[in-house]
């Protein structure tokens, strides 16, 4: 597969992911492939594309869990007495869930950052390959590069 075709496919995958997210649809390999107009088999056979799709799905799952936990923990506490026994355990559990929610949000941000870095890496790799091809053409033409 040529560099241009590979980059075009990656761009179509990214566009499909973005469109599905905007539509608030649950991401899956099938939906991403359908929206991008490529075969599912292609995604599974290309590790860089599969990784990109998996990251997007994981980020969406983490964000969904965080939103559900925020909704569940938004019940106000009415009592002003010191907590004991079961109430104390429930409060600790609630606090642990809030901490977990924050960690999941951080994780989602890190995954998104990682996804952006993977994209940047692919672009840089393509540039390097293009420059290497240009160097090979110059060598074939027996033209000395500028110093």
DSSP file (Angstrom, degrees, kcal/mol; ACC not computed):
  #  RESIDUE AA STRUCTURE BP1 BP2  ACC     N-H-->O    O-->H-N    N-H-->O    O-->H-N    TCO  KAPPA ALPHA  PHI   PSI    X-CA   Y-CA   Z-CA
    1    1 A X              0   0    0      0, 0.0     2,-0.0     0, 0.0     0, 0.0   0.000 360.0 360.0 360.0 133.9    0.0    0.0    0.0
    2    2 A X     >  -     0   0    0      1,-0.1     4,-2.5     4,-0.0     5,-0.2  -0.286 360.0-113.0 -74.1 162.4    1.4    3.4   -0.9
    3    3 A X  H  > S+     0   0    0      1,-0.2     4,-2.7     2,-0.2     5,-0.2   0.898 116.7  52.1 -61.5 -41.9    2.0    6.1    1.6
    4    4 A X  H  > S+     0   0    0      2,-0.2     4,-2.4     1,-0.2    -1,-0.2   0.909 110.8  46.8 -64.3 -41.8   -0.7    8.3    0.2
    5    5 A X  H  > S+     0   0    0      2,-0.2     4,-2.4     1,-0.2    -1,-0.2   0.904 112.9  49.6 -66.8 -40.3   -3.3    5.5    0.3
    6    6 A X  H  X S+     0   0    0     -4,-2.5     4,-2.4     2,-0.2    -2,-0.2   0.932 112.6  46.7 -63.7 -45.0   -2.4    4.6    3.8
    7    7 A X  H  X S+     0   0    0     -4,-2.7     4,-2.4     1,-0.2    -2,-0.2   0.889 111.4  52.1 -65.0 -38.6   -2.6    8.2    4.9
    8    8 A X  H  X S+     0   0    0     -4,-2.4     4,-2.3    -5,-0.2    -1,-0.2   0.907 109.7  49.3 -62.4 -41.7   -6.0    8.6    3.1
    9    9 A X  H  X S+     0   0    0     -4,-2.4     4,-2.3     2,-0.2    -2,-0.2   0.911 110.9  49.6 -64.5 -42.3   -7.3    5.5    4.9
   10   10 A X  H  X S+     0   0    0     -4,-2.4     4,-2.6     1,-0.2    -2,-0.2   0.904 110.7  50.5 -62.6 -40.7   -6.1    6.8    8.3
   11   11 A X  H  X S+     0   0    0     -4,-2.4     4,-2.5     2,-0.2    -2,-0.2   0.901 109.7  50.0 -64.1 -40.6   -7.8   10.1    7.6
   12   12 A X  H  X S+     0   0    0     -4,-2.3     4,-2.3     2,-0.2    -2,-0.2   0.889 110.7  50.1 -65.5 -38.3  -11.1    8.4    6.6
   13   13 A X  H  X S+     0   0    0     -4,-2.3     4,-2.5     2,-0.2    -2,-0.2   0.940 111.8  47.6 -63.2 -47.6  -10.9    6.4    9.9
   14   14 A X  H  X S+     0   0    0     -4,-2.6     4,-2.4     1,-0.2    -2,-0.2   0.900 112.3  49.6 -61.4 -41.0  -10.4    9.5   11.9
   15   15 A X  H  X S+     0   0    0     -4,-2.5     4,-2.5     2,-0.2    -1,-0.2   0.905 110.5  50.2 -64.5 -41.3  -13.2   11.3   10.1
   16   16 A X  H  X S+     0   0    0     -4,-2.3     4,-2.5     2,-0.2    -2,-0.2   0.915 110.8  49.5 -63.5 -43.1  -15.5    8.4   10.8
   17   17 A X  H  X S+     0   0    0     -4,-2.5     4,-2.3     1,-0.2    -2,-0.2   0.930 112.0  48.4 -61.3 -46.1  -14.6    8.3   14.5
   18   18 A X  H  X S+     0   0    0     -4,-2.4     4,-2.4     1,-0.2    -2,-0.2   0.918 112.2  48.6 -61.3 -44.2  -15.3   12.1   14.8
   19   19 A X  H  X S+     0   0    0     -4,-2.5     4,-1.7     1,-0.2    -1,-0.2   0.908 111.7  48.7 -64.0 -42.2  -18.6   11.8   13.0
   20   20 A X  H  <>S+     0   0    0     -4,-2.5     5,-2.3     1,-0.2    -1,-0.2   0.886 111.2  50.7 -66.5 -37.6  -19.8    8.9   15.1
   21   21 A X  H ><5S+     0   0    0     -4,-2.3     3,-1.8     1,-0.2    -2,-0.2   0.926 108.4  51.8 -64.2 -44.0  -18.7   10.8   18.3
   22   22 A X  H 3<5S+     0   0    0     -4,-2.4    -1,-0.2     1,-0.3    -2,-0.2   0.861 107.9  52.6 -60.8 -35.0  -20.6   13.9   17.2
   23   23 A X  T 3<5S-     0   0    0     -4,-1.7    -1,-0.3    -5,-0.2    -2,-0.2   0.400 111.4-124.1 -81.7   4.0  -23.7   11.8   16.7
   24   24 A X  T < 5 +     0   0    0     -3,-1.8     2,-0.3     1,-0.2    -3,-0.2   0.775  59.0 151.9  59.6  28.3  -23.4   10.4   20.2
   25   25 A X      < -     0   0    0     -5,-2.3     2,-0.3    -6,-0.2    -1,-0.2  -0.660  54.1-105.2 -91.0 147.6  -23.3    6.8   18.8
   26   26 A X        -     0   0    0     -2,-0.3     2,-0.2    -3,-0.1     5,-0.1  -0.545  41.1-123.7 -70.7 128.2  -21.5    4.0   20.5
   27   27 A X        +     0   0    0     -2,-0.3     2,-0.3    29,-0.1    -1,-0.1  -0.460  39.3 160.2 -76.1 143.6  -18.3    3.3   18.7
   28   28 A X     >  -     0   0    0     -2,-0.2     4,-2.6     1,-0.1     5,-0.2  -0.966  51.6-110.0-152.4 160.6  -17.5   -0.2   17.4
   29   29 A X  H  > S+     0   0    0     -2,-0.3     4,-2.7     1,-0.2     5,-0.2   0.908 119.1  52.4 -59.1 -41.5  -15.1   -1.5   14.7
   30   30 A X  H  > S+     0   0    0      1,-0.2     4,-2.6     2,-0.2    -1,-0.2   0.935 111.4  44.6 -61.2 -47.8  -18.1   -2.3   12.5
   31   31 A X  H  > S+     0   0    0      2,-0.2     4,-2.7     1,-0.2     5,-0.2   0.899 114.0  49.5 -66.6 -39.6  -19.6    1.1   12.7
   32   32 A X  H  X S+     0   0    0     -4,-2.6     4,-2.4     2,-0.2    -2,-0.2   0.939 112.9  47.1 -63.5 -45.9  -16.2    2.8   12.1
   33   33 A X  H  X>S+     0   0    0     -4,-2.7     5,-2.3    -5,-0.2     4,-1.2   0.921 113.7  48.0 -61.3 -44.6  -15.5    0.6    9.1
   34   34 A X  H  <5S+     0   0    0     -4,-2.6     3,-0.5    -5,-0.2    -1,-0.2   0.934 113.6  46.4 -62.0 -46.5  -19.0    1.2    7.7
   35   35 A X  H  <5S+     0   0    0     -4,-2.7    -1,-0.2     1,-0.2    -2,-0.2   0.857 114.6  47.7 -65.7 -35.2  -18.7    5.0    8.2
   36   36 A X  H  <5S-     0   0    0     -4,-2.4    -1,-0.2    -5,-0.2    -2,-0.2   0.635 110.4-123.4 -80.8 -13.7  -15.2    5.1    6.7
   37   37 A X  T  <5S+     0   0    0     -4,-1.2     2,-0.3    -3,-0.5    -3,-0.2   0.824  71.3 115.4  76.1  31.4  -16.3    3.0    3.7
   38   38 A X  S   <S-     0   0    0     -5,-2.3    -1,-0.3    -6,-0.2     2,-0.2  -0.865  70.7 -93.2-127.6 165.4  -13.7    0.2    4.3
   39   39 A X    >>  -     0   0    0     -2,-0.3     4,-1.2     1,-0.1     3,-0.6  -0.489  23.9-130.3 -78.1 145.5  -13.9   -3.4    5.2
   40   40 A X  H 3> S+     0   0    0      1,-0.2     4,-2.2     2,-0.2     3,-0.3   0.886 109.5  62.7 -57.8 -38.5  -13.8   -4.5    8.8
   41   41 A X  H 3> S+     0   0    0      1,-0.2     4,-1.9     2,-0.2    -1,-0.2   0.855  97.4  56.7 -56.4 -37.4  -11.2   -7.0    7.7
   42   42 A X  H <> S+     0   0    0     -3,-0.6     4,-0.8     2,-0.2    -1,-0.2   0.905 106.5  49.1 -62.1 -42.2   -8.9   -4.2    6.7
   43   43 A X  H >< S+     0   0    0     -4,-1.2     3,-0.8    -3,-0.3     7,-0.5   0.938 112.6  46.9 -63.4 -46.4   -9.0   -2.7   10.2
   44   44 A X  H 3< S+     0   0    0     -4,-2.2    -1,-0.2     1,-0.2    -2,-0.2   0.792 111.9  51.6 -67.8 -27.0   -8.2   -6.0   11.8
   45   45 A X  H 3< S+     0   0    0     -4,-1.9     2,-0.6    -5,-0.2    -1,-0.2   0.579 101.9  64.9 -86.6  -9.9   -5.3   -6.6    9.4
   46   46 A X    XX  -     0   0    0     -4,-0.8     4,-2.6    -3,-0.8     3,-0.6  -0.907  66.7-162.7-118.3 104.7   -3.7   -3.3    9.9
   47   47 A X  H 3> S+     0   0    0     -2,-0.6     4,-2.7     1,-0.2     5,-0.2   0.833  88.6  54.1 -57.2 -37.6   -2.3   -2.9   13.5
   48   48 A X  H 3> S+     0   0    0      2,-0.2     4,-1.5     1,-0.2    -1,-0.2   0.876 113.4  42.9 -67.4 -35.0   -2.0    0.9   13.3
   49   49 A X  H <> S+     0   0    0     -3,-0.6     4,-2.3     2,-0.2    -2,-0.2   0.906 114.1  50.5 -74.5 -42.6   -5.6    1.3   12.2
   50   50 A X  H  X S+     0   0    0     -4,-2.6     4,-2.8    -7,-0.5    -2,-0.2   0.911 110.3  50.5 -60.7 -43.4   -6.9   -1.2   14.8
   51   51 A X  H  X S+     0   0    0     -4,-2.7     4,-2.4    -5,-0.2    -1,-0.2   0.905 109.3  51.0 -62.2 -41.7   -5.0    0.5   17.6
   52   52 A X  H  X S+     0   0    0     -4,-1.5     4,-1.9    -5,-0.2    -1,-0.2   0.913 113.0  45.1 -62.6 -43.4   -6.5    3.9   16.6
   53   53 A X  H  X S+     0   0    0     -4,-2.3     4,-2.3     2,-0.2    -2,-0.2   0.920 112.1  51.7 -66.5 -44.6  -10.0    2.4   16.6
   54   54 A X  H  X S+     0   0    0     -4,-2.8     4,-2.6     1,-0.2    -2,-0.2   0.896 109.2  50.8 -60.4 -40.9   -9.5    0.6   19.9
   55   55 A X  H  X S+     0   0    0     -4,-2.4     4,-2.7     2,-0.2    -1,-0.2   0.921 109.8  49.5 -63.1 -43.8   -8.2    3.8   21.5
   56   56 A X  H  X S+     0   0    0     -4,-1.9     4,-2.1     1,-0.2    -2,-0.2   0.905 112.6  47.6 -62.7 -41.2  -11.3    5.8   20.3
   57   57 A X  H  X S+     0   0    0     -4,-2.3     4,-2.4     2,-0.2    -2,-0.2   0.917 112.8  48.8 -65.5 -43.5  -13.6    3.1   21.7
   58   58 A X  H  X S+     0   0    0     -4,-2.6     4,-2.6     2,-0.2    -2,-0.2   0.906 110.1  51.2 -64.0 -42.3  -11.8    2.9   25.0
   59   59 A X  H  X S+     0   0    0     -4,-2.7     4,-2.4     1,-0.2    -1,-0.2   0.925 111.0  48.4 -61.0 -44.5  -11.9    6.7   25.4
   60   60 A X  H  X S+     0   0    0     -4,-2.1     4,-2.3     1,-0.2    -2,-0.2   0.914 111.4  50.1 -63.1 -42.1  -15.6    6.7   24.7
   61   61 A X  H  X S+     0   0    0     -4,-2.4     4,-2.4     2,-0.2    -2,-0.2   0.914 111.3  48.7 -61.9 -43.2  -16.2    3.9   27.2
   62   62 A X  H  X S+     0   0    0     -4,-2.6     4,-2.3     1,-0.2    -2,-0.2   0.911 112.1  48.4 -64.0 -42.4  -14.2    5.8   29.9
   63   63 A X  H  X S+     0   0    0     -4,-2.4     4,-2.2     2,-0.2    -1,-0.2   0.894 111.0  50.9 -65.3 -38.9  -16.0    9.0   29.3
   64   64 A X  H  X S+     0   0    0     -4,-2.3     4,-2.1     2,-0.2    -2,-0.2   0.917 110.5  48.5 -64.3 -44.3  -19.4    7.2   29.5
   65   65 A X  H  X S+     0   0    0     -4,-2.4     4,-2.3     1,-0.2    -2,-0.2   0.911 110.9  51.1 -61.5 -42.8  -18.5    5.5   32.8
   66   66 A X  H  X S+     0   0    0     -4,-2.3     4,-2.1     1,-0.2    -2,-0.2   0.908 109.8  49.5 -62.5 -42.0  -17.3    8.9   34.2
   67   67 A X  H  X S+     0   0    0     -4,-2.2     4,-2.0     1,-0.2    -1,-0.2   0.892 110.7  50.2 -64.3 -39.5  -20.6   10.5   33.2
   68   68 A X  H  X S+     0   0    0     -4,-2.1     4,-2.1     1,-0.2    -2,-0.2   0.894 110.6  49.6 -66.0 -39.5  -22.6    7.7   34.8
   69   69 A X  H  X S+     0   0    0     -4,-2.3     4,-2.1     2,-0.2    -1,-0.2   0.872 108.4  52.6 -68.9 -36.2  -20.7    8.0   38.0
   70   70 A X  H  < S+     0   0    0     -4,-2.1     4,-0.5     1,-0.2    -1,-0.2   0.924 110.8  47.9 -63.5 -43.3  -21.2   11.7   38.2
   71   71 A X  H >< S+     0   0    0     -4,-2.0     3,-0.7     1,-0.2    -2,-0.2   0.893 113.6  47.5 -63.9 -39.6  -24.9   11.2   37.8
   72   72 A X  H >< S+     0   0    0     -4,-2.1     3,-0.5     1,-0.2    -1,-0.2   0.824 112.9  47.7 -72.3 -31.8  -25.0    8.5   40.5
   73   73 A X  T 3< S+     0   0    0     -4,-2.1    -1,-0.2     1,-0.2    -2,-0.2   0.408  86.5  88.2 -91.9   4.0  -22.9   10.5   43.0
   74   74 A X  T <   +     0   0    0     -3,-0.7     2,-0.6    -4,-0.5    -1,-0.2   0.317  55.1 116.9 -86.9  11.4  -24.9   13.8   42.7
   75   75 A X    <   -     0   0    0     -3,-0.5     2,-0.0     1,-0.0    -3,-0.0  -0.698  67.2-128.1 -78.7 120.0  -27.4   12.8   45.4
   76   76 A X        -     0   0    0     -2,-0.6     2,-0.5     1,-0.1    -2,-0.1  -0.331  11.9-124.3 -72.1 151.0  -27.0   15.3   48.2
   77   77 A X        -     0   0    0      1,-0.1    -1,-0.1     2,-0.1     0, 0.0  -0.831  21.8-172.7 -96.1 130.9  -26.5   14.2   51.8
   78   78 A X        +     0   0    0     -2,-0.5    -1,-0.1     2,-0.0     2,-0.1   0.799  53.2  90.8 -94.2 -32.8  -29.0   15.6   54.2
   79   79 A X        -     0   0    0      1,-0.1     4,-0.1     2,-0.0    -2,-0.1  -0.341  46.6-171.1 -73.7 146.1  -27.7   14.5   57.6
   80   80 A X        +     0   0    0      2,-0.1    -1,-0.1    -2,-0.1     3,-0.1   0.405  54.7 107.1-109.9  -3.6  -25.3   16.7   59.7
   81   81 A X  S    S-     0   0    0      1,-0.1     2,-0.1     3,-0.0     3,-0.0  -0.331  85.6 -87.1 -72.2 156.8  -24.5   14.1   62.3
   82   82 A X        -     0   0    0      1,-0.1     2,-0.3    -2,-0.0    -1,-0.1  -0.398  50.0-112.5 -62.3 141.4  -21.1   12.4   62.4
   83   83 A X        +     0   0    0      4,-0.1     2,-0.3    -3,-0.1    -1,-0.1  -0.559  42.8 170.6 -80.1 137.9  -21.1    9.3   60.1
   84   84 A X    >>  -     0   0    0     -2,-0.3     3,-1.3    -3,-0.0     4,-0.8  -0.956  45.8 -17.0-139.9 160.1  -20.8    5.9   61.7
   85   85 A X  H 3> S+     0   0    0     -2,-0.3     4,-2.0     1,-0.3     5,-0.2  -0.156 129.2   5.9  53.3-125.4  -21.1    2.3   60.6
   86   86 A X  H 3> S+     0   0    0      1,-0.2     4,-2.7     2,-0.2    -1,-0.3   0.871 131.7  54.3 -61.3 -41.0  -22.9    1.8   57.3
   87   87 A X  H <> S+     0   0    0     -3,-1.3     4,-2.3     1,-0.2    -1,-0.2   0.898 108.1  50.5 -62.5 -39.6  -23.1    5.5   56.6
   88   88 A X  H  X S+     0   0    0     -4,-0.8     4,-2.4     2,-0.2    -1,-0.2   0.924 111.5  47.6 -64.1 -44.3  -19.4    5.9   57.0
   89   89 A X  H  X S+     0   0    0     -4,-2.0     4,-2.5     1,-0.2    -2,-0.2   0.891 111.4  50.9 -63.4 -39.7  -18.7    3.0   54.7
   90   90 A X  H  X S+     0   0    0     -4,-2.7     4,-2.6     2,-0.2    -1,-0.2   0.896 110.5  49.4 -64.2 -39.7  -21.1    4.5   52.1
   91   91 A X  H  X S+     0   0    0     -4,-2.3     4,-2.5     2,-0.2    -2,-0.2   0.910 111.6  48.2 -66.2 -42.3  -19.4    7.8   52.3
   92   92 A X  H  X S+     0   0    0     -4,-2.4     4,-2.6     2,-0.2    -2,-0.2   0.907 112.0  50.1 -63.3 -40.9  -16.0    6.2   51.9
   93   93 A X  H  X S+     0   0    0     -4,-2.5     4,-2.3     2,-0.2    -2,-0.2   0.921 110.3  49.4 -63.3 -43.9  -17.3    4.3   48.9
   94   94 A X  H  X S+     0   0    0     -4,-2.6     4,-2.1     2,-0.2    -2,-0.2   0.914 111.7  49.0 -60.6 -43.6  -18.8    7.4   47.4
   95   95 A X  H  X S+     0   0    0     -4,-2.5     4,-2.5     1,-0.2    -2,-0.2   0.907 109.9  51.4 -63.6 -41.8  -15.4    9.2   47.8
   96   96 A X  H  X S+     0   0    0     -4,-2.6     4,-2.5     1,-0.2    -1,-0.2   0.895 109.0  51.1 -62.1 -39.9  -13.6    6.3   46.3
   97   97 A X  H  X S+     0   0    0     -4,-2.3     4,-2.5     2,-0.2    -1,-0.2   0.891 109.2  50.3 -65.3 -38.9  -16.0    6.4   43.3
   98   98 A X  H  X S+     0   0    0     -4,-2.1     4,-2.3     2,-0.2    -2,-0.2   0.923 111.3  48.7 -63.6 -43.5  -15.3   10.1   42.9
   99   99 A X  H  X S+     0   0    0     -4,-2.5     4,-2.3     1,-0.2    -2,-0.2   0.913 111.5  49.9 -61.6 -42.1  -11.6    9.5   43.0
  100  100 A X  H  X S+     0   0    0     -4,-2.5     4,-2.4     1,-0.2    -1,-0.2   0.899 108.3  53.2 -62.8 -40.9  -12.0    6.7   40.4
  101  101 A X  H  X S+     0   0    0     -4,-2.5     4,-2.2     2,-0.2    -1,-0.2   0.917 109.2  49.0 -60.5 -44.0  -14.0    9.0   38.2
  102  102 A X  H  X S+     0   0    0     -4,-2.3     4,-2.4     1,-0.2    -1,-0.2   0.910 111.3  49.6 -63.1 -41.6  -11.2   11.6   38.3
  103  103 A X  H  X S+     0   0    0     -4,-2.3     4,-2.6     1,-0.2    -1,-0.2   0.881 109.6  51.6 -65.5 -37.2   -8.6    9.0   37.5
  104  104 A X  H  X S+     0   0    0     -4,-2.4     4,-2.7     2,-0.2    -1,-0.2   0.885 108.7  51.1 -66.7 -37.9  -10.7    7.8   34.5
  105  105 A X  H  X S+     0   0    0     -4,-2.2     4,-2.2     2,-0.2    -2,-0.2   0.923 111.2  47.8 -63.9 -43.1  -11.0   11.3   33.2
  106  106 A X  H  X S+     0   0    0     -4,-2.4     4,-2.5     1,-0.2    -2,-0.2   0.922 111.8  50.8 -60.9 -43.2   -7.3   11.7   33.5
  107  107 A X  H  X S+     0   0    0     -4,-2.6     4,-2.7     1,-0.2    -2,-0.2   0.904 108.3  51.5 -61.3 -43.1   -6.9    8.4   31.7
  108  108 A X  H  X S+     0   0    0     -4,-2.7     4,-2.2     1,-0.2    -1,-0.2   0.904 110.6  48.8 -61.8 -40.8   -9.2    9.4   28.9
  109  109 A X  H  X S+     0   0    0     -4,-2.2     4,-2.5     2,-0.2    -2,-0.2   0.913 111.8  49.1 -65.2 -41.5   -7.2   12.6   28.4
  110  110 A X  H  X S+     0   0    0     -4,-2.5     4,-2.7     2,-0.2    -2,-0.2   0.898 110.5  50.7 -64.8 -39.9   -4.0   10.6   28.3
  111  111 A X  H  X S+     0   0    0     -4,-2.7     4,-2.4     2,-0.2    -1,-0.2   0.901 110.7  48.7 -64.0 -40.3   -5.4    8.2   25.8
  112  112 A X  H  X S+     0   0    0     -4,-2.2     4,-2.2     2,-0.2    -2,-0.2   0.913 111.8  49.3 -64.9 -41.9   -6.6   11.1   23.6
  113  113 A X  H  X S+     0   0    0     -4,-2.5     4,-2.2     1,-0.2    -2,-0.2   0.912 110.8  50.6 -61.8 -42.5   -3.1   12.6   23.9
  114  114 A X  H  X S+     0   0    0     -4,-2.7     4,-2.4     1,-0.2    -2,-0.2   0.901 107.9  53.0 -61.5 -41.8   -1.6    9.3   23.0
  115  115 A X  H  X S+     0   0    0     -4,-2.4     4,-2.1     1,-0.2    -1,-0.2   0.910 109.0  49.1 -60.6 -42.8   -3.9    9.0   20.0
  116  116 A X  H  X S+     0   0    0     -4,-2.2     4,-2.4     1,-0.2    -1,-0.2   0.893 110.7  50.4 -64.4 -39.1   -2.7   12.4   18.8
  117  117 A X  H  X S+     0   0    0     -4,-2.2     4,-2.6     2,-0.2    -2,-0.2   0.869 107.7  53.3 -67.1 -36.0    0.9   11.4   19.2
  118  118 A X  H  X S+     0   0    0     -4,-2.4     4,-2.3     2,-0.2    -1,-0.2   0.911 110.0  48.6 -63.7 -41.4    0.3    8.2   17.2
  119  119 A X  H  X S+     0   0    0     -4,-2.1     4,-2.2     2,-0.2    -2,-0.2   0.929 112.1  48.3 -62.1 -45.1   -1.1   10.3   14.4
  120  120 A X  H  X S+     0   0    0     -4,-2.4     4,-2.6     1,-0.2    -2,-0.2   0.895 110.0  52.6 -62.9 -40.3    1.8   12.7   14.6
  121  121 A X  H  X S+     0   0    0     -4,-2.6     4,-2.6     1,-0.2    -1,-0.2   0.920 108.6  50.1 -61.0 -44.3    4.2    9.7   14.5
  122  122 A X  H  X S+     0   0    0     -4,-2.3     4,-2.2     1,-0.2    -1,-0.2   0.897 111.2  49.0 -62.7 -40.5    2.5    8.3   11.4
  123  123 A X  H  X S+     0   0    0     -4,-2.2     4,-2.2     2,-0.2    -1,-0.2   0.922 112.5  47.5 -64.8 -43.5    2.8   11.7    9.7
  124  124 A X  H  X S+     0   0    0     -4,-2.6     4,-2.5     1,-0.2    -2,-0.2   0.886 110.3  52.6 -65.1 -38.3    6.5   12.0   10.6
  125  125 A X  H  X S+     0   0    0     -4,-2.6     4,-2.3     1,-0.2    -1,-0.2   0.908 109.1  49.9 -62.7 -41.9    7.1    8.4    9.4
  126  126 A X  H  X S+     0   0    0     -4,-2.2     4,-2.3     2,-0.2    -2,-0.2   0.908 110.1  50.3 -63.2 -41.9    5.5    9.2    6.1
  127  127 A X  H  X S+     0   0    0     -4,-2.2     4,-2.6     2,-0.2    -2,-0.2   0.915 109.8  50.6 -62.5 -43.0    7.6   12.4    5.7
  128  128 A X  H  X S+     0   0    0     -4,-2.5     4,-2.5     1,-0.2    -2,-0.2   0.922 110.6  49.3 -61.1 -44.1   10.8   10.3    6.4
  129  129 A X  H  X S+     0   0    0     -4,-2.3     4,-2.3     1,-0.2    -1,-0.2   0.899 110.9  49.8 -63.2 -40.2    9.8    7.8    3.8
  130  130 A X  H  X S+     0   0    0     -4,-2.3     4,-2.3     2,-0.2    -1,-0.2   0.921 111.6  48.5 -64.4 -42.7    9.2   10.5    1.2
  131  131 A X  H  X S+     0   0    0     -4,-2.6     4,-2.3     1,-0.2    -2,-0.2   0.883 110.5  51.3 -65.4 -37.5   12.5   12.1    2.0
  132  132 A X  H  X S+     0   0    0     -4,-2.5     4,-2.3     2,-0.2    -1,-0.2   0.899 109.5  50.4 -65.4 -39.1   14.3    8.7    1.7
  133  133 A X  H  X S+     0   0    0     -4,-2.3     4,-2.3     2,-0.2    -2,-0.2   0.903 109.8  50.4 -64.6 -40.0   12.6    8.2   -1.7
  134  134 A X  H  X S+     0   0    0     -4,-2.3     4,-2.4     2,-0.2    -2,-0.2   0.902 109.6  51.0 -63.6 -40.2   13.7   11.6   -2.8
  135  135 A X  H  X S+     0   0    0     -4,-2.3     4,-2.5     1,-0.2    -2,-0.2   0.913 109.4  50.5 -62.9 -42.2   17.3   10.8   -1.8
  136  136 A X  H  X S+     0   0    0     -4,-2.3     4,-2.5     2,-0.2    -2,-0.2   0.904 109.8  50.2 -62.8 -41.1   17.2    7.5   -3.7
  137  137 A X  H  X S+     0   0    0     -4,-2.3     4,-1.8     2,-0.2    -1,-0.2   0.913 110.9  49.3 -63.2 -41.7   15.9    9.3   -6.8
  138  138 A X  H  <>S+     0   0    0     -4,-2.4     5,-2.5     2,-0.2     4,-0.4   0.903 111.4  48.9 -64.4 -40.4   18.8   11.9   -6.5
  139  139 A X  H ><5S+     0   0    0     -4,-2.5     3,-1.0     1,-0.2    -1,-0.2   0.904 109.7  52.2 -64.5 -39.9   21.3    9.1   -6.1
  140  140 A X  H 3<5S+     0   0    0     -4,-2.5    -1,-0.2     1,-0.3    -2,-0.2   0.840 110.1  48.1 -64.8 -32.4   19.8    7.3   -9.1
  141  141 A X  T 3<5S-     0   0    0     -4,-1.8    -1,-0.3    -5,-0.2    -2,-0.2   0.500 111.5-125.8 -83.8  -3.9   20.2   10.6  -11.1
  142  142 A X  T < 5 +     0   0    0     -3,-1.0     2,-0.5    -4,-0.4    -3,-0.2   0.870  57.9 150.5  59.1  39.8   23.8   10.8   -9.8
  143  143 A X      < -     0   0    0     -5,-2.5     2,-0.4    -6,-0.1    -1,-0.2  -0.883  45.3-130.0-100.9 130.9   23.1   14.3   -8.5
  144  144 A X        -     0   0    0     -2,-0.5     3,-0.1    -3,-0.1    -5,-0.0  -0.646  25.3-118.6 -81.5 134.0   25.1   15.3   -5.5
  145  145 A X        -     0   0    0     -2,-0.4     2,-0.1     1,-0.1    -1,-0.1  -0.336  34.5 -97.0 -68.6 153.7   23.0   16.7   -2.6
  146  146 A X              0   0    0      1,-0.1    -1,-0.1    -2,-0.0     0, 0.0  -0.386 360.0 360.0 -68.2 145.7   23.7   20.3   -1.5
  147  147 A X              0   0    0     -2,-0.1    -1,-0.1    -3,-0.1    -2,-0.0   0.432 360.0 360.0 -99.1 360.0   25.9   20.7    1.5
